[in-house]
Amino acid sequence: MNETNLFIRLESYARENFTTETLAYILQNDRKVKRSFLELLLAQRKEVLAAFGDYDIKTQPAYIVGRPDLEITSKNDHTRKIYVEVKTQSKEGEGQIQKYLQLRGYVAYLTPRNSDDPSLPDGRDGFLGHFRWHEVYSLIKVVSPHKVIHKQFLEYLEARHMGPLKPIRRGELRTAGPAVDFVGKLQELVQCVRRRVEKKYWTKQFGENAGAKRIHDDILAGDFYYWWYQPKSWWKKRTGFYLCFGTGFDFGEDRKREPKFYLFIGSDQNPFGRDLDSQLAPQFRKLCAEYGWKRAPDTSEYYWGYWKFFPLGTGDVDKLADRHAENVRLAVAQLQKLHIIDLMKTKIS
């Protein structure tokens, strides 16, 4: 699905804006979806829905208080407006929804399933509610699922874990206890490797960490636990790169196979990453050909970078941590042998 899906291939340029523009395009070109979206937003405001009628859509209109992602304006009455703030990964900006309520229209908040509600004082009459991407997925699926663009957009939402959750299966109930225990072990494994690597090795070699201060989980995105490291010298003016290790699935294999331990070097700045691919092409080719690294696909959650996967292994967690700390050390030595980290530092603008 990922290799042929237009939206997944293009979204790396700016996921949040890209997703907003795609939704706006579908709304502008499908009257049924357009009406259903309005009915979703105004389900608790029947009197407003009755008066609203058809509407025009703008993206990113500029106001003193900010740029709401979608502006919906009634064609019957141009003073009637709905502002939709869209999130796909980022959190609400400080007081963002409250600022948009100053525009004297209605405001809706559209996010993935696991996002927190916006911070608002009680009794803000113009707030329509916190809506989730799986609700948008469901209305498109019901109203107009067969058009190619719509189908690709639904696949894109599924791939980015913004579609509906799959039903709980009986087999999952039977294995739930062992699964929870296993996930806890993976979290401890990553923490143990961090203790063996961060201060004793990476800090001495590259400097104090300014990256993650805790172990993060990525379970909703389909992986387990990870930790990332980024000294200040690897980041400048919103451009930079980082090292990361964790537990998850090799993207080149069937996801039914066993999870792996991995080391990743990369950036969440796609233009920067694409430039590096071109500028350091001989080094990256050698990294993959001689040392078995893999370039992250364009569909990767981590945007741009290179992975080294290792069998996770079984046995005592502390002994596994010793093994994977050594794997991390050897993998970073491969990067150093090809001068990749030093070269990447010189490319930060």
BAPA-225809 format. One record per residue (C-alpha): residue in three letters; x, z, y. Coordinates in nm, 3 decimals, padded with zeros to 5 digits. Layout:
- ALA	X	Z	Y;
...
END
This chain:
- MET	00.000	00.000	00.000;
- ASN	00.270	00.098	00.252;
- GLU	00.465	-00.229	00.236;
- THR	00.163	-00.446	00.315;
- ASN	-00.018	-00.225	00.564;
- LEU	00.024	-00.362	00.916;
- PHE	-00.047	-00.032	01.090;
- ILE	00.204	00.168	00.887;
- ARG	00.473	-00.092	00.955;
- LEU	00.411	-00.088	01.332;
- GLU	00.331	00.277	01.403;
- SER	00.693	00.390	01.424;
- TYR	00.712	00.262	01.782;
- ALA	00.498	00.556	01.905;
- ARG	00.260	00.699	01.651;
- GLU	00.018	00.885	01.876;
- ASN	-00.025	00.602	02.128;
- PHE	-00.032	00.346	01.850;
- THR	-00.310	00.529	01.664;
- THR	-00.510	00.569	01.985;
- GLU	-00.481	00.200	02.072;
- THR	-00.586	00.100	01.721;
- LEU	-00.893	00.322	01.736;
- ALA	-00.978	00.183	02.080;
- TYR	-00.949	-00.174	01.948;
- ILE	-01.188	-00.102	01.661;
- LEU	-01.438	00.065	01.893;
- GLN	-01.425	-00.227	02.135;
- ASN	-01.482	-00.486	01.863;
- ASP	-01.733	-00.321	01.630;
- ARG	-02.061	-00.216	01.791;
- LYS	-02.173	-00.016	01.486;
- VAL	-01.855	00.191	01.471;
- LYS	-01.866	00.223	01.849;
- ARG	-02.216	00.373	01.837;
- SER	-02.136	00.600	01.543;
- PHE	-01.829	00.736	01.722;
- LEU	-02.042	00.824	02.026;
- GLU	-02.298	00.991	01.797;
- LEU	-02.018	01.196	01.640;
- LEU	-01.892	01.317	01.978;
- LEU	-02.241	01.393	02.113;
- ALA	-02.404	01.527	01.796;
- GLN	-02.471	01.859	01.970;
- ARG	-02.572	01.697	02.301;
- LYS	-02.874	01.486	02.212;
- GLU	-02.993	01.461	02.571;
- VAL	-02.655	01.319	02.679;
- LEU	-02.650	01.078	02.384;
- ALA	-02.995	00.944	02.476;
- ALA	-02.884	00.870	02.831;
- PHE	-02.536	00.742	02.758;
- GLY	-02.611	00.400	02.602;
- ASP	-02.328	00.150	02.558;
- TYR	-01.987	00.228	02.699;
- ASP	-01.652	00.092	02.813;
- ILE	-01.319	00.224	02.687;
- LYS	-00.989	00.276	02.865;
- THR	-00.669	00.417	02.721;
- GLN	-00.431	00.645	02.908;
- PRO	-00.603	00.643	03.253;
- ALA	-00.390	00.821	03.513;
- TYR	-00.521	01.128	03.693;
- ILE	-00.353	01.407	03.887;
- VAL	-00.418	01.647	03.596;
- GLY	-00.272	01.411	03.334;
- ARG	-00.348	01.111	03.114;
- PRO	-00.628	01.161	02.859;
- ASP	-00.581	00.925	02.566;
- LEU	-00.931	00.772	02.573;
- GLU	-01.176	00.743	02.862;
- ILE	-01.530	00.652	02.757;
- THR	-01.755	00.546	03.048;
- SER	-02.129	00.483	03.018;
- LYS	-02.233	00.132	03.120;
- ASN	-02.568	00.275	03.234;
- ASP	-02.415	00.534	03.464;
- HIS	-02.045	00.513	03.556;
- THR	-02.041	00.881	03.651;
- ARG	-02.096	00.974	03.287;
- LYS	-01.758	00.996	03.116;
- ILE	-01.604	01.141	02.801;
- TYR	-01.231	01.205	02.781;
- VAL	-01.082	01.218	02.431;
- GLU	-00.741	01.378	02.380;
- VAL	-00.585	01.238	02.062;
- LYS	-00.321	01.408	01.848;
- THR	-00.154	01.287	01.532;
- GLN	00.146	01.523	01.518;
- SER	00.205	01.698	01.848;
- LYS	00.033	02.015	01.961;
- GLU	-00.188	02.059	02.265;
- GLY	00.005	02.059	02.588;
- GLU	-00.020	02.381	02.785;
- GLY	-00.377	02.405	02.917;
- GLN	-00.421	02.033	02.849;
- ILE	-00.789	02.032	02.754;
- GLN	-00.877	02.275	03.031;
- LYS	-00.712	02.043	03.285;
- TYR	-00.917	01.746	03.165;
- LEU	-01.236	01.949	03.210;
- GLN	-01.157	01.944	03.583;
- LEU	-01.238	01.570	03.580;
- ARG	-01.612	01.655	03.578;
- GLY	-01.684	01.475	03.255;
- TYR	-01.704	01.578	02.891;
- VAL	-01.391	01.638	02.685;
- ALA	-01.333	01.599	02.311;
- TYR	-01.025	01.689	02.108;
- LEU	-00.932	01.467	01.809;
- THR	-00.658	01.587	01.572;
- PRO	-00.548	01.609	01.207;
- ARG	-00.713	01.867	00.985;
- ASN	-00.453	02.142	01.021;
- SER	-00.432	02.150	01.404;
- ASP	-00.528	02.464	01.595;
- ASP	-00.830	02.467	01.823;
- PRO	-00.746	02.414	02.192;
- SER	-00.698	02.719	02.409;
- LEU	-01.008	02.741	02.629;
- PRO	-01.194	03.021	02.805;
- ASP	-01.543	03.090	02.673;
- GLY	-01.837	02.902	02.813;
- ARG	-01.674	02.574	02.914;
- ASP	-01.984	02.357	02.911;
- GLY	-01.808	02.022	02.923;
- PHE	-01.613	02.070	02.598;
- LEU	-01.775	01.866	02.320;
- GLY	-01.571	02.011	02.037;
- HIS	-01.266	01.981	01.816;
- PHE	-01.301	01.672	01.594;
- ARG	-01.079	01.572	01.302;
- TRP	-00.942	01.237	01.198;
- HIS	-01.109	01.260	00.857;
- GLU	-01.446	01.254	01.039;
- VAL	-01.350	00.927	01.208;
- TYR	-01.229	00.796	00.871;
- SER	-01.564	00.882	00.711;
- LEU	-01.776	00.716	00.979;
- ILE	-01.574	00.392	00.959;
- LYS	-01.594	00.407	00.579;
- VAL	-01.972	00.441	00.590;
- VAL	-02.053	00.205	00.877;
- SER	-01.806	-00.083	00.839;
- PRO	-01.552	-00.049	00.556;
- HIS	-01.504	-00.411	00.451;
- LYS	-01.337	-00.571	00.754;
- VAL	-00.966	-00.623	00.700;
- ILE	-00.857	-00.436	01.013;
- HIS	-01.086	-00.144	00.935;
- LYS	-00.968	-00.125	00.575;
- GLN	-00.604	-00.127	00.682;
- PHE	-00.671	00.146	00.938;
- LEU	-00.837	00.363	00.673;
- GLU	-00.537	00.312	00.444;
- TYR	-00.311	00.408	00.732;
- LEU	-00.507	00.730	00.794;
- GLU	-00.483	00.813	00.423;
- ALA	-00.108	00.752	00.420;
- ARG	-00.064	00.980	00.720;
- HIS	-00.280	01.252	00.561;
- MET	-00.551	01.211	00.821;
- GLY	-00.818	01.094	00.578;
- PRO	-01.049	01.317	00.370;
- LEU	-00.898	01.548	00.110;
- LYS	-00.949	01.448	-00.253;
- PRO	-01.182	01.668	-00.461;
- ILE	-01.040	01.969	-00.645;
- ARG	-01.003	01.881	-01.013;
- ARG	-01.051	02.114	-01.310;
- GLY	-00.694	02.057	-01.422;
- GLU	-00.573	02.176	-01.081;
- LEU	-00.768	02.500	-01.125;
- ARG	-00.597	02.564	-01.457;
- THR	-00.250	02.504	-01.313;
- ALA	-00.305	02.670	-00.974;
- GLY	-00.130	02.997	-01.060;
- PRO	00.192	02.839	-01.191;
- ALA	00.187	02.587	-00.903;
- VAL	00.177	02.861	-00.638;
- ASP	00.461	03.041	-00.815;
- PHE	00.663	02.717	-00.833;
- VAL	00.616	02.639	-00.463;
- GLY	00.732	02.989	-00.375;
- LYS	01.048	02.931	-00.578;
- LEU	01.116	02.607	-00.389;
- GLN	01.086	02.789	-00.057;
- GLU	01.333	03.052	-00.173;
- LEU	01.569	02.781	-00.304;
- VAL	01.584	02.612	00.038;
- GLN	01.639	02.950	00.206;
- CYS	01.920	03.034	-00.038;
- VAL	02.093	02.700	00.023;
- ARG	02.062	02.754	00.397;
- ARG	02.237	03.091	00.370;
- ARG	02.521	02.926	00.179;
- VAL	02.557	02.629	00.414;
- GLU	02.465	02.710	00.774;
- LYS	02.720	02.969	00.887;
- LYS	02.994	02.925	00.629;
- TYR	03.012	02.547	00.653;
- TRP	02.807	02.360	00.913;
- THR	02.850	02.602	01.204;
- LYS	03.228	02.606	01.155;
- GLN	03.243	02.229	01.135;
- PHE	02.982	02.117	01.391;
- GLY	02.883	02.415	01.606;
- GLU	02.597	02.662	01.640;
- ASN	02.257	02.543	01.525;
- ALA	01.999	02.468	01.794;
- GLY	01.751	02.323	01.545;
- ALA	01.500	02.495	01.319;
- LYS	01.511	02.874	01.306;
- ARG	01.297	02.898	00.993;
- ILE	01.211	02.713	00.674;
- HIS	00.927	02.467	00.731;
- ASP	00.666	02.354	00.482;
- ASP	00.554	01.994	00.456;
- ILE	00.293	02.042	00.184;
- LEU	00.008	01.869	00.369;
- ALA	00.234	01.565	00.410;
- GLY	00.306	01.556	00.037;
- ASP	00.642	01.735	00.015;
- PHE	00.745	02.100	-00.013;
- TYR	00.998	02.289	00.202;
- TYR	01.281	02.179	00.429;
- TRP	01.518	02.305	00.697;
- TRP	01.691	02.103	00.968;
- TYR	02.012	02.161	01.160;
- GLN	02.109	02.018	01.498;
- PRO	02.388	02.150	01.721;
- LYS	02.361	02.080	02.094;
- SER	02.628	01.810	02.078;
- TRP	02.395	01.597	01.863;
- TRP	02.121	01.585	02.126;
- LYS	02.120	01.456	02.481;
- LYS	01.839	01.345	02.713;
- ARG	01.574	01.340	02.438;
- THR	01.792	01.132	02.206;
- GLY	01.980	01.260	01.905;
- PHE	02.001	01.314	01.532;
- TYR	02.002	01.599	01.280;
- LEU	02.085	01.700	00.923;
- CYS	01.807	01.823	00.699;
- PHE	01.779	01.938	00.339;
- GLY	01.482	02.037	00.130;
- THR	01.269	01.969	-00.175;
- GLY	01.035	01.675	-00.217;
- PHE	00.978	01.346	-00.393;
- ASP	01.208	01.048	-00.395;
- PHE	01.013	00.787	-00.197;
- GLY	01.149	00.515	-00.428;
- GLU	00.991	00.666	-00.737;
- ASP	00.645	00.729	-00.876;
- ARG	00.514	01.046	-00.711;
- LYS	00.410	01.175	-01.055;
- ARG	00.778	01.225	-01.136;
- GLU	00.965	01.546	-01.076;
- PRO	01.052	01.664	-00.723;
- LYS	01.412	01.641	-00.609;
- PHE	01.649	01.827	-00.381;
- TYR	01.765	01.610	-00.091;
- LEU	01.993	01.587	00.208;
- PHE	01.881	01.372	00.501;
- ILE	02.057	01.253	00.815;
- GLY	01.841	01.087	01.075;
- SER	01.649	01.089	01.400;
- ASP	01.287	01.099	01.512;
- GLN	01.378	00.847	01.783;
- ASN	01.305	00.511	01.624;
- PRO	01.467	00.285	01.887;
- PHE	01.782	00.498	01.864;
- GLY	01.774	00.471	01.485;
- ARG	01.726	00.095	01.487;
- ASP	02.023	00.061	01.723;
- LEU	02.234	00.274	01.490;
- ASP	02.137	00.059	01.193;
- SER	02.274	-00.242	01.376;
- GLN	02.580	-00.080	01.532;
- LEU	02.692	00.108	01.219;
- ALA	02.572	-00.143	00.961;
- PRO	02.903	-00.157	00.763;
- GLN	02.916	00.222	00.734;
- PHE	02.555	00.254	00.621;
- ARG	02.589	-00.031	00.371;
- LYS	02.890	00.142	00.219;
- LEU	02.710	00.478	00.220;
- CYS	02.431	00.328	00.008;
- ALA	02.640	00.101	-00.214;
- GLU	02.921	00.346	-00.300;
- TYR	02.755	00.686	-00.272;
- GLY	02.393	00.622	-00.370;
- TRP	02.223	00.707	-00.040;
- LYS	01.890	00.541	00.046;
- ARG	01.761	00.421	00.380;
- ALA	01.427	00.580	00.463;
- PRO	01.153	00.315	00.460;
- ASP	00.988	00.224	00.789;
- THR	00.682	00.415	00.666;
- SER	00.873	00.741	00.635;
- GLU	00.740	01.058	00.798;
- TYR	01.096	01.113	00.919;
- TYR	01.099	00.786	01.115;
- TRP	01.458	00.676	01.066;
- GLY	01.747	00.792	00.853;
- TYR	01.924	00.806	00.518;
- TRP	01.856	01.026	00.215;
- LYS	02.067	01.152	-00.073;
- PHE	01.857	01.279	-00.365;
- PHE	01.969	01.516	-00.641;
- PRO	01.788	01.631	-00.958;
- LEU	01.623	01.962	-00.873;
- GLY	01.727	02.128	-01.199;
- THR	01.596	02.434	-01.382;
- GLY	01.717	02.789	-01.428;
- ASP	01.809	03.082	-01.204;
- VAL	01.732	03.011	-00.836;
- ASP	02.060	03.158	-00.713;
- LYS	02.260	02.940	-00.952;
- LEU	02.059	02.635	-00.847;
- ALA	02.129	02.724	-00.484;
- ASP	02.502	02.736	-00.560;
- ARG	02.480	02.390	-00.715;
- HIS	02.280	02.237	-00.431;
- ALA	02.497	02.396	-00.163;
- GLU	02.789	02.216	-00.328;
- ASN	02.581	01.895	-00.340;
- VAL	02.519	01.930	00.033;
- ARG	02.889	01.988	00.099;
- LEU	02.990	01.680	-00.102;
- ALA	02.721	01.461	00.058;
- VAL	02.828	01.560	00.408;
- ALA	03.187	01.488	00.306;
- GLN	03.074	01.133	00.223;
- LEU	02.930	01.101	00.574;
- GLN	03.252	01.234	00.718;
- LYS	03.470	01.003	00.511;
- LEU	03.290	00.707	00.668;
- HIS	03.301	00.877	01.014;
- ILE	02.923	00.838	01.039;
- ILE	02.850	01.168	01.216;
- ASP	03.129	01.117	01.471;
- LEU	03.018	00.759	01.534;
- MET	02.656	00.863	01.575;
- LYS	02.761	01.121	01.834;
- THR	02.929	00.848	02.041;
- LYS	02.604	00.648	02.046;
- ILE	02.393	00.924	02.203;
- SER	02.311	00.817	02.557;
END
